[in-house]
């Protein structure tokens, strides 16, 4: 906090759960840690990010605290708090001020925002590894297919459509592979599925449609070039599939009308021809605490955890399994990347 007329000038504050630590010249001050409410009254616990905002960039010398889609502007002199909702800005996992500009980080992406309105101007979000750490293969000119298929980052969702074309989603990008020629393509989710923007939780294919689940909403797209977003969507997961969102993973096997939804260590079955649809047949998955993605094809069920996947002969074998089958690397076995 760099406000010269404030007693906490040049102090560094670290936040952990409901507590705050105050350091001066790299030494923890006496009496700390303290409750956040004691040092910054009116500010909630379990914060996502915080950044100082001096005047005239803010009306008064302030600290901006971020939690979810809300911000709390704390006036240092008066200790007054203004609560706002920045709907146009993604939820931040970190924030900082640099050269009178304000940056919100979310995953490995970032956005530049106005500290008084929360408005994000320009083409954001952008890839932090293009601007802040200069990782190889992460520049604007890099080959996105090479970057995405050879990354060791886990998948968010994966499916294949009735024609056998595969779609694998991660962060703001996805890779598609055509069954006919085995060609890999990479694109942004924003470009191909603009209503979703990014970060899909689960996806499955049924009757030439992609059911894409994000948080507690289902987006429905007709398969094709380009993919067509159906009117009336998104709809709540509860309304469309009979279960509360969010969902960790989902898949439908060939020639079946059952969607299998994975949530934590539970898996549910949904009869897609039923109306209304109801999630039933709850079972416990013993092999994994959390599944990142899953898909079904003619060879069985692939279950993705981290940067590996496991192949099961059927849904029943997967659910009832007591021992893990052979582990496969996503980048090598699925995308043919050998490094």
MARBASE-941687 format. One record per residue (C-alpha): residue number from 1; residue in three letters; chain; x, y, z. Coordinates in steps of 0.25 Angstrom, whole numbers. Each point is the difference from the previous one (the first is absolute). Last residue first. Example, Ala and Ser with C-alpha at 12.3 -4.5 7.8 and 13.67 -1.06 7.14 Angstrom:
<r k="2" r="SER" c="A" xx="55" yy="-4" zz="29"/>
<r k="1" r="ALA" c="A" xx="-6" yy="-14" zz="2"/>
! end
This chain:
<r k="339" r="UNK" c="A" xx="28" yy="-137" zz="-107"/>
<r k="338" r="UNK" c="A" xx="-5" yy="-11" zz="-9"/>
<r k="337" r="UNK" c="A" xx="-13" yy="6" zz="-4"/>
<r k="336" r="UNK" c="A" xx="-10" yy="-10" zz="-7"/>
<r k="335" r="UNK" c="A" xx="-13" yy="7" zz="5"/>
<r k="334" r="UNK" c="A" xx="-7" yy="-11" zz="8"/>
<r k="333" r="UNK" c="A" xx="11" yy="-9" zz="3"/>
<r k="332" r="UNK" c="A" xx="12" yy="10" zz="2"/>
<r k="331" r="UNK" c="A" xx="-7" yy="12" zz="5"/>
<r k="330" r="UNK" c="A" xx="-10" yy="-7" zz="9"/>
<r k="329" r="UNK" c="A" xx="10" yy="-10" zz="6"/>
<r k="328" r="UNK" c="A" xx="-6" yy="-13" zz="3"/>
<r k="327" r="UNK" c="A" xx="-1" yy="-8" zz="13"/>
<r k="326" r="UNK" c="A" xx="-2" yy="-15" zz="0"/>
<r k="325" r="UNK" c="A" xx="-13" yy="-4" zz="7"/>
<r k="324" r="UNK" c="A" xx="-3" yy="4" zz="14"/>
<r k="323" r="UNK" c="A" xx="-5" yy="-10" zz="10"/>
<r k="322" r="UNK" c="A" xx="-13" yy="-1" zz="7"/>
<r k="321" r="UNK" c="A" xx="-9" yy="3" zz="-11"/>
<r k="320" r="UNK" c="A" xx="-15" yy="0" zz="1"/>
<r k="319" r="UNK" c="A" xx="-3" yy="13" zz="-6"/>
<r k="318" r="UNK" c="A" xx="11" yy="-2" zz="-11"/>
<r k="317" r="UNK" c="A" xx="-4" yy="-14" zz="-3"/>
<r k="316" r="UNK" c="A" xx="-15" yy="4" zz="-1"/>
<r k="315" r="UNK" c="A" xx="3" yy="11" zz="-9"/>
<r k="314" r="UNK" c="A" xx="7" yy="-9" zz="-10"/>
<r k="313" r="UNK" c="A" xx="14" yy="-6" zz="-4"/>
<r k="312" r="UNK" c="A" xx="7" yy="11" zz="8"/>
<r k="311" r="UNK" c="A" xx="12" yy="8" zz="-5"/>
<r k="310" r="UNK" c="A" xx="7" yy="9" zz="10"/>
<r k="309" r="UNK" c="A" xx="5" yy="15" zz="-3"/>
<r k="308" r="UNK" c="A" xx="12" yy="8" zz="4"/>
<r k="307" r="UNK" c="A" xx="3" yy="15" zz="1"/>
<r k="306" r="UNK" c="A" xx="-9" yy="2" zz="12"/>
<r k="305" r="UNK" c="A" xx="-11" yy="-11" zz="1"/>
<r k="304" r="UNK" c="A" xx="-7" yy="-3" zz="-13"/>
<r k="303" r="UNK" c="A" xx="-9" yy="-12" zz="-1"/>
<r k="302" r="UNK" c="A" xx="-1" yy="-7" zz="-14"/>
<r k="301" r="UNK" c="A" xx="-12" yy="-10" zz="-1"/>
<r k="300" r="UNK" c="A" xx="-1" yy="-11" zz="-10"/>
<r k="299" r="UNK" c="A" xx="5" yy="-4" zz="-14"/>
<r k="298" r="UNK" c="A" xx="-11" yy="5" zz="-8"/>
<r k="297" r="UNK" c="A" xx="0" yy="14" zz="7"/>
<r k="296" r="UNK" c="A" xx="-2" yy="6" zz="13"/>
<r k="295" r="UNK" c="A" xx="5" yy="13" zz="6"/>
<r k="294" r="UNK" c="A" xx="5" yy="5" zz="14"/>
<r k="293" r="UNK" c="A" xx="5" yy="12" zz="6"/>
<r k="292" r="UNK" c="A" xx="6" yy="6" zz="13"/>
<r k="291" r="UNK" c="A" xx="-3" yy="-12" zz="9"/>
<r k="290" r="UNK" c="A" xx="1" yy="3" zz="15"/>
<r k="289" r="UNK" c="A" xx="2" yy="-10" zz="12"/>
<r k="288" r="UNK" c="A" xx="3" yy="-11" zz="-9"/>
<r k="287" r="UNK" c="A" xx="0" yy="-15" zz="0"/>
<r k="286" r="UNK" c="A" xx="-12" yy="-2" zz="9"/>
<r k="285" r="UNK" c="A" xx="-11" yy="6" zz="-8"/>
<r k="284" r="UNK" c="A" xx="-13" yy="0" zz="7"/>
<r k="283" r="UNK" c="A" xx="-14" yy="-3" zz="-6"/>
<r k="282" r="UNK" c="A" xx="-13" yy="8" zz="-2"/>
<r k="281" r="UNK" c="A" xx="-10" yy="-7" zz="-9"/>
<r k="280" r="UNK" c="A" xx="-7" yy="13" zz="-3"/>
<r k="279" r="UNK" c="A" xx="1" yy="14" zz="-7"/>
<r k="278" r="UNK" c="A" xx="-14" yy="3" zz="-5"/>
<r k="277" r="UNK" c="A" xx="-4" yy="5" zz="-14"/>
<r k="276" r="UNK" c="A" xx="-14" yy="6" zz="-1"/>
<r k="275" r="UNK" c="A" xx="-3" yy="-6" zz="-10"/>
<r k="274" r="UNK" c="A" xx="8" yy="-13" zz="-3"/>
<r k="273" r="UNK" c="A" xx="8" yy="-2" zz="-13"/>
<r k="272" r="UNK" c="A" xx="13" yy="5" zz="7"/>
<r k="271" r="UNK" c="A" xx="-1" yy="-11" zz="11"/>
<r k="270" r="UNK" c="A" xx="10" yy="6" zz="11"/>
<r k="269" r="UNK" c="A" xx="9" yy="-8" zz="8"/>
<r k="268" r="UNK" c="A" xx="8" yy="5" zz="12"/>
<r k="267" r="UNK" c="A" xx="15" yy="-2" zz="4"/>
<r k="266" r="UNK" c="A" xx="5" yy="4" zz="14"/>
<r k="265" r="UNK" c="A" xx="14" yy="2" zz="5"/>
<r k="264" r="UNK" c="A" xx="-1" yy="15" zz="-4"/>
<r k="263" r="UNK" c="A" xx="-10" yy="2" zz="-10"/>
<r k="262" r="UNK" c="A" xx="0" yy="-9" zz="-12"/>
<r k="261" r="UNK" c="A" xx="-12" yy="0" zz="-10"/>
<r k="260" r="UNK" c="A" xx="-3" yy="-12" zz="-8"/>
<r k="259" r="UNK" c="A" xx="-9" yy="3" zz="-12"/>
<r k="258" r="UNK" c="A" xx="-9" yy="-11" zz="-4"/>
<r k="257" r="UNK" c="A" xx="-6" yy="-1" zz="-14"/>
<r k="256" r="UNK" c="A" xx="9" yy="-11" zz="-5"/>
<r k="255" r="UNK" c="A" xx="5" yy="-4" zz="-14"/>
<r k="254" r="UNK" c="A" xx="14" yy="5" zz="3"/>
<r k="253" r="UNK" c="A" xx="3" yy="4" zz="15"/>
<r k="252" r="UNK" c="A" xx="-3" yy="13" zz="6"/>
<r k="251" r="UNK" c="A" xx="9" yy="8" zz="9"/>
<r k="250" r="UNK" c="A" xx="1" yy="10" zz="11"/>
<r k="249" r="UNK" c="A" xx="10" yy="7" zz="9"/>
<r k="248" r="UNK" c="A" xx="2" yy="9" zz="12"/>
<r k="247" r="UNK" c="A" xx="-15" yy="5" zz="1"/>
<r k="246" r="UNK" c="A" xx="-4" yy="13" zz="6"/>
<r k="245" r="UNK" c="A" xx="-11" yy="-1" zz="1"/>
<r k="244" r="UNK" c="A" xx="-13" yy="-5" zz="7"/>
<r k="243" r="UNK" c="A" xx="-6" yy="-12" zz="-7"/>
<r k="242" r="UNK" c="A" xx="-12" yy="-3" zz="-9"/>
<r k="241" r="UNK" c="A" xx="7" yy="1" zz="-13"/>
<r k="240" r="UNK" c="A" xx="-6" yy="12" zz="-7"/>
<r k="239" r="UNK" c="A" xx="-7" yy="7" zz="12"/>
<r k="238" r="UNK" c="A" xx="10" yy="-3" zz="10"/>
<r k="237" r="UNK" c="A" xx="12" yy="4" zz="-10"/>
<r k="236" r="UNK" c="A" xx="-7" yy="14" zz="-1"/>
<r k="235" r="UNK" c="A" xx="-3" yy="4" zz="-15"/>
<r k="234" r="UNK" c="A" xx="10" yy="7" zz="-9"/>
<r k="233" r="UNK" c="A" xx="-7" yy="-1" zz="-10"/>
<r k="232" r="UNK" c="A" xx="-14" yy="4" zz="-5"/>
<r k="231" r="UNK" c="A" xx="5" yy="1" zz="-14"/>
<r k="230" r="UNK" c="A" xx="10" yy="-10" zz="-4"/>
<r k="229" r="UNK" c="A" xx="15" yy="4" zz="-2"/>
<r k="228" r="UNK" c="A" xx="4" yy="-5" zz="-14"/>
<r k="227" r="UNK" c="A" xx="14" yy="-5" zz="-2"/>
<r k="226" r="UNK" c="A" xx="7" yy="6" zz="-13"/>
<r k="225" r="UNK" c="A" xx="2" yy="-10" zz="-6"/>
<r k="224" r="UNK" c="A" xx="-8" yy="-11" zz="6"/>
<r k="223" r="UNK" c="A" xx="-5" yy="-6" zz="12"/>
<r k="222" r="UNK" c="A" xx="-13" yy="7" zz="6"/>
<r k="221" r="UNK" c="A" xx="4" yy="7" zz="13"/>
<r k="220" r="UNK" c="A" xx="-7" yy="-1" zz="14"/>
<r k="219" r="UNK" c="A" xx="5" yy="8" zz="12"/>
<r k="218" r="UNK" c="A" xx="-3" yy="-6" zz="13"/>
<r k="217" r="UNK" c="A" xx="1" yy="9" zz="13"/>
<r k="216" r="UNK" c="A" xx="4" yy="-2" zz="14"/>
<r k="215" r="UNK" c="A" xx="15" yy="2" zz="-1"/>
<r k="214" r="UNK" c="A" xx="3" yy="-2" zz="-15"/>
<r k="213" r="UNK" c="A" xx="-6" yy="-13" zz="-7"/>
<r k="212" r="UNK" c="A" xx="0" yy="-2" zz="-15"/>
<r k="211" r="UNK" c="A" xx="-10" yy="-9" zz="-6"/>
<r k="210" r="UNK" c="A" xx="5" yy="-2" zz="-14"/>
<r k="209" r="UNK" c="A" xx="-10" yy="-4" zz="-10"/>
<r k="208" r="UNK" c="A" xx="0" yy="-10" zz="-12"/>
<r k="207" r="UNK" c="A" xx="-9" yy="-10" zz="8"/>
<r k="206" r="UNK" c="A" xx="7" yy="1" zz="13"/>
<r k="205" r="UNK" c="A" xx="14" yy="5" zz="3"/>
<r k="204" r="UNK" c="A" xx="6" yy="3" zz="13"/>
<r k="203" r="UNK" c="A" xx="7" yy="11" zz="7"/>
<r k="202" r="UNK" c="A" xx="5" yy="4" zz="14"/>
<r k="201" r="UNK" c="A" xx="5" yy="12" zz="8"/>
<r k="200" r="UNK" c="A" xx="3" yy="9" zz="-12"/>
<r k="199" r="UNK" c="A" xx="10" yy="11" zz="3"/>
<r k="198" r="UNK" c="A" xx="-2" yy="11" zz="-11"/>
<r k="197" r="UNK" c="A" xx="-9" yy="10" zz="-7"/>
<r k="196" r="UNK" c="A" xx="-12" yy="-9" zz="1"/>
<r k="195" r="UNK" c="A" xx="-10" yy="8" zz="-9"/>
<r k="194" r="UNK" c="A" xx="12" yy="2" zz="-10"/>
<r k="193" r="UNK" c="A" xx="1" yy="-15" zz="-3"/>
<r k="192" r="UNK" c="A" xx="10" yy="0" zz="-12"/>
<r k="191" r="UNK" c="A" xx="7" yy="13" zz="2"/>
<r k="190" r="UNK" c="A" xx="-1" yy="1" zz="16"/>
<r k="189" r="UNK" c="A" xx="4" yy="-15" zz="1"/>
<r k="188" r="UNK" c="A" xx="13" yy="4" zz="-7"/>
<r k="187" r="UNK" c="A" xx="5" yy="-9" zz="-11"/>
<r k="186" r="UNK" c="A" xx="9" yy="-12" zz="-2"/>
<r k="185" r="UNK" c="A" xx="-1" yy="-10" zz="-12"/>
<r k="184" r="UNK" c="A" xx="6" yy="-14" zz="0"/>
<r k="183" r="UNK" c="A" xx="-2" yy="-8" zz="-13"/>
<r k="182" r="UNK" c="A" xx="-4" yy="-15" zz="1"/>
<r k="181" r="UNK" c="A" xx="-4" yy="0" zz="-14"/>
<r k="180" r="UNK" c="A" xx="-15" yy="-6" zz="1"/>
<r k="179" r="UNK" c="A" xx="-1" yy="0" zz="15"/>
<r k="178" r="UNK" c="A" xx="2" yy="15" zz="1"/>
<r k="177" r="UNK" c="A" xx="8" yy="5" zz="12"/>
<r k="176" r="UNK" c="A" xx="-4" yy="12" zz="8"/>
<r k="175" r="UNK" c="A" xx="8" yy="8" zz="10"/>
<r k="174" r="UNK" c="A" xx="-5" yy="10" zz="10"/>
<r k="173" r="UNK" c="A" xx="4" yy="13" zz="6"/>
<r k="172" r="UNK" c="A" xx="-4" yy="10" zz="11"/>
<r k="171" r="UNK" c="A" xx="3" yy="-10" zz="11"/>
<r k="170" r="UNK" c="A" xx="1" yy="-14" zz="-5"/>
<r k="169" r="UNK" c="A" xx="-10" yy="-7" zz="-9"/>
<r k="168" r="UNK" c="A" xx="2" yy="-13" zz="-9"/>
<r k="167" r="UNK" c="A" xx="-10" yy="-2" zz="-12"/>
<r k="166" r="UNK" c="A" xx="1" yy="-13" zz="-8"/>
<r k="165" r="UNK" c="A" xx="-7" yy="-3" zz="-13"/>
<r k="164" r="UNK" c="A" xx="-6" yy="-14" zz="0"/>
<r k="163" r="UNK" c="A" xx="-11" yy="3" zz="-9"/>
<r k="162" r="UNK" c="A" xx="-10" yy="-1" zz="12"/>
<r k="161" r="UNK" c="A" xx="8" yy="10" zz="7"/>
<r k="160" r="UNK" c="A" xx="12" yy="-2" zz="9"/>
<r k="159" r="UNK" c="A" xx="2" yy="6" zz="14"/>
<r k="158" r="UNK" c="A" xx="10" yy="7" zz="9"/>
<r k="157" r="UNK" c="A" xx="-1" yy="9" zz="12"/>
<r k="156" r="UNK" c="A" xx="10" yy="8" zz="9"/>
<r k="155" r="UNK" c="A" xx="12" yy="-7" zz="-4"/>
<r k="154" r="UNK" c="A" xx="13" yy="0" zz="8"/>
<r k="153" r="UNK" c="A" xx="12" yy="9" zz="-2"/>
<r k="152" r="UNK" c="A" xx="12" yy="-8" zz="-6"/>
<r k="151" r="UNK" c="A" xx="0" yy="8" zz="-12"/>
<r k="150" r="UNK" c="A" xx="4" yy="-7" zz="-13"/>
<r k="149" r="UNK" c="A" xx="-14" yy="0" zz="-7"/>
<r k="148" r="UNK" c="A" xx="-3" yy="15" zz="4"/>
<r k="147" r="UNK" c="A" xx="14" yy="6" zz="-4"/>
<r k="146" r="UNK" c="A" xx="2" yy="-8" zz="-13"/>
<r k="145" r="UNK" c="A" xx="-15" yy="3" zz="-4"/>
<r k="144" r="UNK" c="A" xx="2" yy="15" zz="4"/>
<r k="143" r="UNK" c="A" xx="13" yy="2" zz="-9"/>
<r k="142" r="UNK" c="A" xx="6" yy="12" zz="6"/>
<r k="141" r="UNK" c="A" xx="-1" yy="14" zz="-6"/>
<r k="140" r="UNK" c="A" xx="-8" yy="6" zz="12"/>
<r k="139" r="UNK" c="A" xx="11" yy="-6" zz="9"/>
<r k="138" r="UNK" c="A" xx="-2" yy="-12" zz="8"/>
<r k="137" r="UNK" c="A" xx="9" yy="-10" zz="-6"/>
<r k="136" r="UNK" c="A" xx="12" yy="4" zz="9"/>
<r k="135" r="UNK" c="A" xx="-4" yy="7" zz="13"/>
<r k="134" r="UNK" c="A" xx="1" yy="15" zz="0"/>
<r k="133" r="UNK" c="A" xx="-3" yy="1" zz="15"/>
<r k="132" r="UNK" c="A" xx="-9" yy="13" zz="1"/>
<r k="131" r="UNK" c="A" xx="-5" yy="2" zz="-14"/>
<r k="130" r="UNK" c="A" xx="-2" yy="-12" zz="-8"/>
<r k="129" r="UNK" c="A" xx="-1" yy="-9" zz="12"/>
<r k="128" r="UNK" c="A" xx="-11" yy="8" zz="5"/>
<r k="127" r="UNK" c="A" xx="-9" yy="-3" zz="-11"/>
<r k="126" r="UNK" c="A" xx="-10" yy="11" zz="-3"/>
<r k="125" r="UNK" c="A" xx="-14" yy="2" zz="5"/>
<r k="124" r="UNK" c="A" xx="-3" yy="10" zz="-6"/>
<r k="123" r="UNK" c="A" xx="0" yy="7" zz="-14"/>
<r k="122" r="UNK" c="A" xx="-2" yy="15" zz="5"/>
<r k="121" r="UNK" c="A" xx="-7" yy="6" zz="12"/>
<r k="120" r="UNK" c="A" xx="-4" yy="-8" zz="12"/>
<r k="119" r="UNK" c="A" xx="-9" yy="9" zz="9"/>
<r k="118" r="UNK" c="A" xx="1" yy="-2" zz="15"/>
<r k="117" r="UNK" c="A" xx="-6" yy="14" zz="2"/>
<r k="116" r="UNK" c="A" xx="10" yy="6" zz="9"/>
<r k="115" r="UNK" c="A" xx="12" yy="-9" zz="-1"/>
<r k="114" r="UNK" c="A" xx="-1" yy="0" zz="-15"/>
<r k="113" r="UNK" c="A" xx="5" yy="-14" zz="-5"/>
<r k="112" r="UNK" c="A" xx="11" yy="-7" zz="-7"/>
<r k="111" r="UNK" c="A" xx="-3" yy="-15" zz="-2"/>
<r k="110" r="UNK" c="A" xx="9" yy="-12" zz="3"/>
<r k="109" r="UNK" c="A" xx="0" yy="-15" zz="-4"/>
<r k="108" r="UNK" c="A" xx="8" yy="-11" zz="6"/>
<r k="107" r="UNK" c="A" xx="-11" yy="-3" zz="10"/>
<r k="106" r="UNK" c="A" xx="-7" yy="14" zz="3"/>
<r k="105" r="UNK" c="A" xx="9" yy="12" zz="1"/>
<r k="104" r="UNK" c="A" xx="-5" yy="14" zz="2"/>
<r k="103" r="UNK" c="A" xx="9" yy="11" zz="-4"/>
<r k="102" r="UNK" c="A" xx="-1" yy="15" zz="3"/>
<r k="101" r="UNK" c="A" xx="8" yy="11" zz="-7"/>
<r k="100" r="UNK" c="A" xx="7" yy="12" zz="6"/>
<r k="99" r="UNK" c="A" xx="14" yy="-5" zz="-4"/>
<r k="98" r="UNK" c="A" xx="-3" yy="-14" zz="7"/>
<r k="97" r="UNK" c="A" xx="-12" yy="-3" zz="10"/>
<r k="96" r="UNK" c="A" xx="-3" yy="-14" zz="4"/>
<r k="95" r="UNK" c="A" xx="-10" yy="-11" zz="0"/>
<r k="94" r="UNK" c="A" xx="-1" yy="-15" zz="4"/>
<r k="93" r="UNK" c="A" xx="-10" yy="-11" zz="-1"/>
<r k="92" r="UNK" c="A" xx="-10" yy="9" zz="-7"/>
<r k="91" r="UNK" c="A" xx="-15" yy="-3" zz="-4"/>
<r k="90" r="UNK" c="A" xx="-2" yy="5" zz="-14"/>
<r k="89" r="UNK" c="A" xx="-3" yy="15" zz="-2"/>
<r k="88" r="UNK" c="A" xx="-13" yy="5" zz="-7"/>
<r k="87" r="UNK" c="A" xx="-9" yy="-3" zz="12"/>
<r k="86" r="UNK" c="A" xx="9" yy="9" zz="9"/>
<r k="85" r="UNK" c="A" xx="-10" yy="0" zz="12"/>
<r k="84" r="UNK" c="A" xx="3" yy="12" zz="10"/>
<r k="83" r="UNK" c="A" xx="1" yy="1" zz="15"/>
<r k="82" r="UNK" c="A" xx="5" yy="14" zz="5"/>
<r k="81" r="UNK" c="A" xx="7" yy="-1" zz="14"/>
<r k="80" r="UNK" c="A" xx="4" yy="11" zz="9"/>
<r k="79" r="UNK" c="A" xx="13" yy="-1" zz="8"/>
<r k="78" r="UNK" c="A" xx="0" yy="15" zz="0"/>
<r k="77" r="UNK" c="A" xx="15" yy="2" zz="-4"/>
<r k="76" r="UNK" c="A" xx="2" yy="-13" zz="-7"/>
<r k="75" r="UNK" c="A" xx="-12" yy="0" zz="-8"/>
<r k="74" r="UNK" c="A" xx="-4" yy="-15" zz="-3"/>
<r k="73" r="UNK" c="A" xx="-6" yy="-3" zz="-13"/>
<r k="72" r="UNK" c="A" xx="-6" yy="-14" zz="1"/>
<r k="71" r="UNK" c="A" xx="-1" yy="-7" zz="-13"/>
<r k="70" r="UNK" c="A" xx="-11" yy="-11" zz="-4"/>
<r k="69" r="UNK" c="A" xx="1" yy="-11" zz="-11"/>
<r k="68" r="UNK" c="A" xx="6" yy="-10" zz="9"/>
<r k="67" r="UNK" c="A" xx="8" yy="7" zz="11"/>
<r k="66" r="UNK" c="A" xx="9" yy="12" zz="-4"/>
<r k="65" r="UNK" c="A" xx="6" yy="11" zz="10"/>
<r k="64" r="UNK" c="A" xx="3" yy="13" zz="-6"/>
<r k="63" r="UNK" c="A" xx="9" yy="9" zz="10"/>
<r k="62" r="UNK" c="A" xx="-2" yy="15" zz="0"/>
<r k="61" r="UNK" c="A" xx="6" yy="13" zz="0"/>
<r k="60" r="UNK" c="A" xx="-12" yy="9" zz="-4"/>
<r k="59" r="UNK" c="A" xx="-7" yy="2" zz="-13"/>
<r k="58" r="UNK" c="A" xx="7" yy="-12" zz="-7"/>
<r k="57" r="UNK" c="A" xx="11" yy="3" zz="-10"/>
<r k="56" r="UNK" c="A" xx="1" yy="13" zz="6"/>
<r k="55" r="UNK" c="A" xx="3" yy="-5" zz="10"/>
<r k="54" r="UNK" c="A" xx="7" yy="-13" zz="4"/>
<r k="53" r="UNK" c="A" xx="-6" yy="-14" zz="-3"/>
<r k="52" r="UNK" c="A" xx="6" yy="-11" zz="8"/>
<r k="51" r="UNK" c="A" xx="-3" yy="-15" zz="-5"/>
<r k="50" r="UNK" c="A" xx="-7" yy="-12" zz="6"/>
<r k="49" r="UNK" c="A" xx="-3" yy="-14" zz="-4"/>
<r k="48" r="UNK" c="A" xx="-9" yy="-12" zz="2"/>
<r k="47" r="UNK" c="A" xx="-5" yy="3" zz="14"/>
<r k="46" r="UNK" c="A" xx="-3" yy="-10" zz="10"/>
<r k="45" r="UNK" c="A" xx="-6" yy="9" zz="11"/>
<r k="44" r="UNK" c="A" xx="-9" yy="13" zz="-3"/>
<r k="43" r="UNK" c="A" xx="4" yy="14" zz="1"/>
<r k="42" r="UNK" c="A" xx="-8" yy="9" zz="8"/>
<r k="41" r="UNK" c="A" xx="10" yy="4" zz="10"/>
<r k="40" r="UNK" c="A" xx="15" yy="-2" zz="-5"/>
<r k="39" r="UNK" c="A" xx="9" yy="-2" zz="12"/>
<r k="38" r="UNK" c="A" xx="-10" yy="-7" zz="9"/>
<r k="37" r="UNK" c="A" xx="-9" yy="-6" zz="-11"/>
<r k="36" r="UNK" c="A" xx="12" yy="-6" zz="-6"/>
<r k="35" r="UNK" c="A" xx="3" yy="-8" zz="13"/>
<r k="34" r="UNK" c="A" xx="14" yy="2" zz="5"/>
<r k="33" r="UNK" c="A" xx="13" yy="-6" zz="-3"/>
<r k="32" r="UNK" c="A" xx="7" yy="8" zz="6"/>
<r k="31" r="UNK" c="A" xx="1" yy="6" zz="14"/>
<r k="30" r="UNK" c="A" xx="14" yy="5" zz="-2"/>
<r k="29" r="UNK" c="A" xx="4" yy="2" zz="-15"/>
<r k="28" r="UNK" c="A" xx="6" yy="-11" zz="-8"/>
<r k="27" r="UNK" c="A" xx="13" yy="4" zz="-6"/>
<r k="26" r="UNK" c="A" xx="3" yy="3" zz="-14"/>
<r k="25" r="UNK" c="A" xx="3" yy="15" zz="1"/>
<r k="24" r="UNK" c="A" xx="-14" yy="1" zz="6"/>
<r k="23" r="UNK" c="A" xx="-9" yy="-12" zz="-1"/>
<r k="22" r="UNK" c="A" xx="-15" yy="-1" zz="3"/>
<r k="21" r="UNK" c="A" xx="-7" yy="-14" zz="0"/>
<r k="20" r="UNK" c="A" xx="-15" yy="-1" zz="-3"/>
<r k="19" r="UNK" c="A" xx="-10" yy="-11" zz="5"/>
<r k="18" r="UNK" c="A" xx="-13" yy="-6" zz="-4"/>
<r k="17" r="UNK" c="A" xx="6" yy="-9" zz="-11"/>
<r k="16" r="UNK" c="A" xx="14" yy="5" zz="-3"/>
<r k="15" r="UNK" c="A" xx="3" yy="14" zz="-3"/>
<r k="14" r="UNK" c="A" xx="14" yy="7" zz="-1"/>
<r k="13" r="UNK" c="A" xx="2" yy="15" zz="2"/>
<r k="12" r="UNK" c="A" xx="13" yy="7" zz="-3"/>
<r k="11" r="UNK" c="A" xx="2" yy="13" zz="7"/>
<r k="10" r="UNK" c="A" xx="7" yy="11" zz="-7"/>
<r k="9" r="UNK" c="A" xx="-9" yy="11" zz="6"/>
<r k="8" r="UNK" c="A" xx="-9" yy="-6" zz="11"/>
<r k="7" r="UNK" c="A" xx="0" yy="13" zz="8"/>
<r k="6" r="UNK" c="A" xx="-6" yy="7" zz="-12"/>
<r k="5" r="UNK" c="A" xx="5" yy="13" zz="-5"/>
<r k="4" r="UNK" c="A" xx="9" yy="-6" zz="-10"/>
<r k="3" r="UNK" c="A" xx="-9" yy="-10" zz="-6"/>
<r k="2" r="UNK" c="A" xx="7" yy="-12" zz="-6"/>
<r k="1" r="UNK" c="A" xx="-7" yy="-12" zz="5"/>
! end
